[in-house]
Amino acid sequence: MKKYLTPLKFKQPENNIFFWGCLHLNHDPKWENPLWKMRGFNSVQEHNEAIEMAWRKSLNDESIIFLLGDTCFGYQAEEYMDSFFHRVPFKEVYWLPGNHTAGWKQFLSKSDSEGVIDRGHQKIYLTPNYLEMFINGHSVVASHYPIASWNGQGKGSYMVHAHVHGTLEKSELGKLLYRSRIKEVSVEKCSEPISFNDIKKSFDQSIITYDHHGLNTLNPF
């Protein structure tokens, strides 16, 4: 996918670019305490409806959203996601697979050579699990997995991730890591899609890096 060999570039209103991850739509395992229950819902159907309502509340037909993986589960994931994308508003979705790829892998098999599904007024981009981008000139790394040392960290780049469902911040490693400009956007941390504008507001002006790269590093970030 040549599109992702260089950073993506967006010049858009920052309150209309969103990030969200680990939706876990249709995830209904036979556990005593399944994820939908841990999230405070009475059934997987209620959970799915709340996810969809939160999307509808936040986005519009001109919105761009990055789905940071683990979006849907089950043998009918392709059909469910096809219907879901037809029901919710967006202009572009950049969909990372995560480590649970139901739906995503079927969409990828039906996409063009660049991993794109073009629906006319909507485009779905099937992407790798790691993306670099500039949003109105600000560097951002988006990944399904949290990364302790990412490109541009010492120059103020943001890291946005999912995967850990709010658990990492409770560990000693997490307490150290989240001093830097890193943001988890899993449903446990963001009950609705979070805009890039709100992500920026969540960080202070300090820059903390955990490697030798700094402000004078000679790379695009």
C-alpha positions in Angstrom: 0.0 0.0 0.0 2.1 2.9 -1.3 -0.2 5.4 0.3 1.2 4.7 3.7 4.9 4.7 2.9 5.0 8.5 3.5 3.0 10.4 6.1 -0.7 11.2 5.3 -1.5 14.9 5.2 -4.8 16.5 6.2 -5.9 20.1 6.1 -9.3 19.9 7.8 -11.1 21.4 10.8 -9.6 19.7 13.8 -13.0 19.3 15.4 -14.1 17.1 12.5 -11.2 14.6 12.5 -11.9 11.8 15.0 -10.1 8.8 16.6 -11.7 5.8 18.2 -10.7 2.2 18.9 -11.6 -1.2 20.2 -15.3 -0.9 19.5 -15.8 -4.7 19.8 -19.1 -4.6 18.0 -20.9 -8.0 18.2 -18.4 -9.3 20.7 -20.5 -11.7 22.7 -18.3 -14.5 24.1 -19.7 -17.0 26.6 -17.7 -15.4 29.4 -19.2 -14.9 32.9 -18.3 -11.2 32.5 -18.1 -10.3 28.8 -16.8 -7.0 27.6 -20.2 -5.5 27.0 -21.1 -6.2 30.6 -17.8 -4.7 31.8 -18.7 -1.6 29.8 -22.0 -1.3 31.8 -24.4 -2.7 29.2 -27.1 -5.3 29.7 -26.6 -7.1 26.3 -24.4 -7.0 23.3 -27.3 -5.5 21.3 -27.5 -2.6 23.8 -23.7 -2.2 23.6 -23.8 -2.1 19.7 -26.6 0.5 19.7 -24.8 2.8 22.2 -21.6 2.6 20.0 -23.7 3.6 16.9 -25.5 6.4 18.7 -22.2 7.8 20.0 -20.9 7.8 16.4 -24.0 9.5 15.1 -23.8 12.1 17.8 -20.2 13.1 17.1 -19.7 12.8 13.3 -21.3 14.3 10.2 -21.2 13.6 6.5 -17.9 15.5 6.2 -16.1 13.8 9.1 -12.9 11.8 8.9 -12.4 9.0 11.5 -9.6 6.7 12.3 -10.7 3.4 13.7 -7.8 2.0 15.6 -8.6 -1.7 15.3 -10.6 -4.5 17.0 -13.8 -3.1 15.5 -16.1 -6.1 15.0 -16.3 -9.8 15.9 -18.2 -12.9 14.7 -18.8 -14.9 11.5 -21.2 -12.2 10.2 -18.7 -9.3 10.8 -18.5 -8.4 7.1 -22.3 -8.1 6.7 -22.6 -6.2 10.0 -19.9 -3.7 9.2 -21.3 -3.1 5.7 -24.7 -2.3 7.2 -23.1 -0.2 10.0 -21.1 1.9 7.5 -24.2 2.6 5.5 -26.1 3.7 8.7 -23.5 6.1 10.2 -22.2 9.4 8.8 -18.6 10.0 7.6 -16.7 11.1 4.6 -13.5 8.9 5.1 -12.8 6.0 7.4 -9.2 4.9 7.9 -9.7 1.4 9.4 -6.8 -0.3 11.1 -7.2 -4.1 11.6 -6.0 -4.5 15.2 -5.4 -8.0 16.4 -9.0 -9.1 15.8 -9.6 -8.7 12.1 -13.1 -10.0 11.5 -14.8 -7.8 8.9 -11.6 -5.9 8.1 -10.0 -8.8 6.3 -13.1 -9.4 4.2 -13.3 -5.7 3.3 -9.6 -5.8 2.4 -10.2 -8.7 0.0 -12.9 -6.7 -1.8 -10.9 -3.4 -1.9 -8.9 -2.1 -4.8 -5.1 -2.5 -5.1 -4.5 0.4 -2.6 -6.9 -1.1 0.0 -9.7 1.4 -0.8 -13.4 0.9 -1.0 -15.0 3.8 -2.8 -18.7 4.3 -2.1 -19.0 7.6 -3.9 -19.8 10.0 -1.1 -17.9 7.7 1.4 -14.4 6.1 1.2 -13.1 3.3 3.4 -9.3 2.9 3.6 -8.1 -0.5 4.9 -4.7 0.4 6.5 -1.8 -1.1 8.4 -1.7 -1.1 12.2 0.7 1.9 12.2 0.1 5.2 10.5 2.1 8.5 10.4 0.3 11.7 9.5 0.3 15.5 9.6 -3.0 17.1 10.7 -2.8 20.8 9.8 1.0 20.5 10.1 1.0 18.7 13.4 2.7 15.3 13.4 0.6 12.3 14.7 1.4 8.6 15.0 -1.7 6.4 15.1 -1.3 2.7 16.1 -3.5 -0.1 17.3 -0.8 -0.8 19.9 0.7 1.7 22.3 4.4 2.5 21.6 6.8 3.9 24.2 9.1 5.6 21.7 7.6 6.8 18.4 8.7 8.9 15.5 8.8 12.6 16.4 8.2 12.1 20.1 11.0 14.4 21.0 9.6 17.1 18.6 6.1 17.1 20.1 4.4 14.4 17.9 1.3 12.8 19.4 0.8 9.0 19.8 -2.8 7.8 19.6 -3.6 4.1 20.3 -6.1 1.5 21.4 -5.7 -2.2 22.3 -5.2 -2.0 26.1 -8.7 -1.1 27.3 -7.6 1.3 30.0 -5.3 -1.2 31.7 -1.9 0.1 30.8 -2.3 3.4 32.6 -2.7 1.5 35.9 0.8 -0.1 35.6 4.1 1.3 36.6 5.1 1.5 32.9 1.9 3.3 32.0 2.3 5.8 34.8 5.6 6.7 33.2 4.5 6.5 29.6 1.4 8.7 29.9 3.5 11.6 31.1 4.4 11.9 27.4 2.0 13.0 24.6 0.2 9.6 24.2 -3.5 9.1 24.2 -5.6 6.0 24.5 -8.9 6.2 22.5 -10.4 2.8 23.3 -14.1 2.8 24.3 -13.1 2.4 27.9 -11.3 5.7 27.8 -13.5 7.5 25.2 -17.2 6.7 25.3 -17.5 8.4 22.0 -15.2 9.3 19.1 -12.7 12.0 20.2 -11.8 14.8 17.9 -8.2 15.8 17.2 -9.0 19.2 18.7 -9.9 17.6 22.0 -6.8 15.3 21.9 -4.6 18.4 21.5 -6.4 20.1 24.5 -5.6 17.0 26.7 -1.8 17.6 26.5 0.1 20.3 28.2 3.1 22.1 26.6 5.8 19.8 27.9 7.6 17.4 25.6 8.9 14.2 27.1 10.9 11.7 25.1 12.2 8.3 26.0 15.0 8.1 23.4 17.9 10.2 22.0 15.8 12.0 19.3 14.9 15.6 20.1 13.9 18.9 18.5 17.0 18.9 16.2 16.4 15.4 14.8 16.5 15.6 11.0 13.3 13.8 9.9 9.9 15.1 8.8 8.4 14.6 12.3 
